[in-house]
Amino acid sequence: MADKQKNIIEVKNLIKRFGDRTVLDGINLNVPEGKITVIMGGSGCGKSTMLRHLIGLHQPTEGDIYVDNENIVGMSEKQMNGVKRKFGMLFQGAALFNSMSVGDNVALPLREHTDLSDEIIQIIVKVKLELVGLTGFEDFMPYQISGGMKKRVALARAIALDPKIVFYDEPGAGLDPITASMIDQLILDLSQKLKITSVVVTHEMKSAFRIADQMIVLHKGKVLQVGTSEEIKNSSNSYIQQFINGEPEGAIPLKQTSEAYLKGLLES
């Protein structure tokens, strides 16, 4: 009998309210270890808020979040810092420090969180840059490289501490289709070569279907469907079909009254 797939992240009955507005409404989801999970949905569906909860930036109103069998809800800052050592983060805009060289940007987490000598750090930086296809770019400044290269540098920084999990916030945002597909291939390669668990938040359908082992569709703060790429592609849900095909008419109409919009929020 095949071994049961281990879930490295488990979210249970997660609710997040901001005042009287419920942004996440009873979320339950699992992220299998060593796989690529894509969380997707339209603007305002709650996917960015979900990501902030997974990396410990938000505390939920209710519910639990287990990362590698540890419940991070209510953790102290010191405890959470220990958990954060297990993951890396690729921010939407790369978030490089413009005053630092490429090499120093990648070295930053190693200098902050380890006692390694500078000689060892430089070797690690070189290896990480090679993994993302940027051999010899250590001395370049961020302004000297393209947007796609900046994303690769940010990815090298995200994997500097050999994390178990890497979170990606819209990795293809602002990139041309060819460069975006290269970033997707890097995500696939790192997942396979380093056995990293990847959690990708995106609304880019080509990217999502290219890389996902598991897809989670959010809508109005709820999990609408979980499945493989094929299962989501063949979903009978009218909203999912409208979303993945980019149709102007469907479950979400092109023309909408304020009353209908508010009614939809109340029913969500």
N, C-alpha and C positions, 0 to 999 in steps of 0.2 A: 504493500500500500504506500502511495506517495506521501511524503512528509507534508504536514499541514503548513501552509504559507504563514509566516510570522508577520504580524502587523507591527511596524515600528512606531506608528502614530495611531492613536484611537481617540476619537472625539465622541463624547457621549452627552446627548441632550443639551447641547450648547445653545444658550440664549444670550443675546447682547442687546441691551436697550440703551439708547441715548435719550434721556428724558422720557417722553411718552412715545417715542418712535422705536419700534422693534426692528433691528437691522438683521440679526440672525435669530431664527425662530425654530428652535428645537433641532439643531443640526446633529446628525449622527453619521460619521464616516470613518473609514479605515484606510490607512496608507500601507500597502505591503512592502516589506523590506526588499531592497535591491531592485525595485521596479520604478517606472516613471509614471507618476500620477498627475494628470492634468485637471486642474479645477477651472471650469470655464462658465461663462454666462454673460449676459448683457450688462451695460452700465447700470450701476446701482443695485446689482443682484446680491451684493454682500461678499464677493470673492476677495476683495482687498482687505476688508475687515476680518475675514476668515484667516487670511495669511498673517495679519498682525497678531491674531490670537495664537497661531501656531508657533510664532517665533517669540512669544512672550511680551510683546509690546502693549497688548490690551489684556485686561482681566475680564472674564465673562460675568454677566449678571447672574447666570446659573449655568451649571454643567461642569464637566471635567474634560481635561485634555491630557492624555498620556503620551509622553515621548520616551521611547525606549523603556517602557514600563514604569516611568516616573510621572506622577501627576503634577503638572507644572502650575496648576491653579492654586493661588495663595502662597506660592514659594517666596522665600526671602530673596533679596537681590543676590546674595552670596550663593544660594542654592541655584538660582536661575543662571548665574554666570557659569556654573559647572555644567549645566545642561547645554548652554550655548556653545560650549567647546565641541559639542557633537555635530553642529551644523554650520554650514556656510550660507551666504546670502548674495545673490546677484540682483542688485537693485535695477529698477527700470532705466534710470539714466546713467548707469555704470557707477556714478558717485565716486570717481577718482579724485584724488587730491592734486589739483593742478600745479601746486608748488613742489610736488615730489616727482621724481623720475618713475618710470614704469616699474623698475626693479624695487624701488623703495615702497611703492604702493602695494606690491605683492608681499613684500617683507613685513609690512606693518603688523598684521596679526601675529606673526612669529616673534617680533620684537616685544609686542605687548603681552603675550600670553606664554612665552617660553623663556628659558634661560640659556638658549643655544648661543654658541659663539657666532660672531658675524661671519666667519668663514663658512660655517655649516649653513647658516641662513642663506648666504649667496648661492651655495650649491642647490639648496631646495628651491630658491627662486628660479634658478636656471631650469631645473627639472619641470617646475609647474608651467613656466612659459613655453617650454618645448611641448608639453601636453596640449596646449591650446594653439599650437602652430605659430608661436612668436619667438623662435630661437634668435638670440642676439639682440633683443630689443630692450635689454635692461636699462640702458642709459638714455633712451628716448624720453622726452617729456610728453605728457598727454596731448598738448596742443600740436604735436608733430605727427600724430597718428589719426587714422580715420575713426568714424563712429563705431564701425564693426570691430576694429582693433581694440578700441576702448572697452567694448563688451567682453572681448577675450581676456584682456588684462584683469577686468573685474572678476571674471570667472576663475582665472589663475589665483587671484587673491582669495576667492571663496573656498578654494580647495587647498589653500596653503597649509592648514592644520590637519589635513587628511580627515575631513568630516565624514560621519555616517550618512548625513542628509544634506542636500543642497536645495535651497528654496530659490525659485526664479520668479521675479515679478515682471511680467510682460517682456521676456527676453528679446523678442523681435521688434519691439517698439522703436520707431524711428529709423529702421534699417530698410534698405532696398530688398526685394525678394530673394536675390541671390545670396546676399550677406546673411539674411535671416535664415535661409536654408542651411548655411554653413554653421551658424550657431546651433541650429537643431541637430546637425550631425555631431557637433561637439558634445551636446548633451547626451546623445545616444552612445557615443564612444566612451565618455567618462562613466556612464552607467554600466556599460559592459566591461570595460577594462579595470575600473576601480571598485566595482560592485557598490556604487553609491546609490542611495535612494534619492530620487528627484521628485520634488513637488513644484509643478509649474502652473502659475496663474496666468491665464491668457484669454483673449477673445479672438485670437487669430486661428481660424479654422484649419487652414492648410498645415500650419505648424502643429496644432493639436493632434490631428489625425496622423501626422508623420511620425510623431515620437511616442504617443501614449500607449502604455500597457493597460492603464485604467483611466477612465474619464468620469469626472463628477460634474454634473450640470446643476448649477444653482439658479434659482429664480425666486425673486421676492423673499430672500432670506431663508429659503428652504432648499433641501436636496430634492431636485426633481427626478433625477435618474442617475444611477451608477452602472457602468458597464464597460466592455471593451470598445475599441473604435468601431468595430462592425455593429455591435449592439446599439451604440448611439446613432450611428449613421442610418440604421434601419428602424429607429424608434418610431412608434406610432403616435408619439406626443406631438401635437400640432405646434406648440411653441418651439420645441427642439428642432423640428423640421424647418420652421421659419428662420430660426437662429442660424443653423448650420448652412442653410442655402442663401442667407442674406436677402430674403424676400421682403418687400415693403408692406405687403398685406399678408395677414394671417391672424394668429392668436393675439398679436399686438397690432392694432389697426394704425394706419398712417394718420388718420384724423381721429382725434380723441378729445372729448370734453373734459373740463376740470372735474365735473361730477363723476364721470366714469373713472377717471384716474384715481380720485380719492376713494371711490367704492372698491377699486381693485386693491388699493393699499389696505383697506379695512378687512378685505376678504383674504388677504395673503397671510 
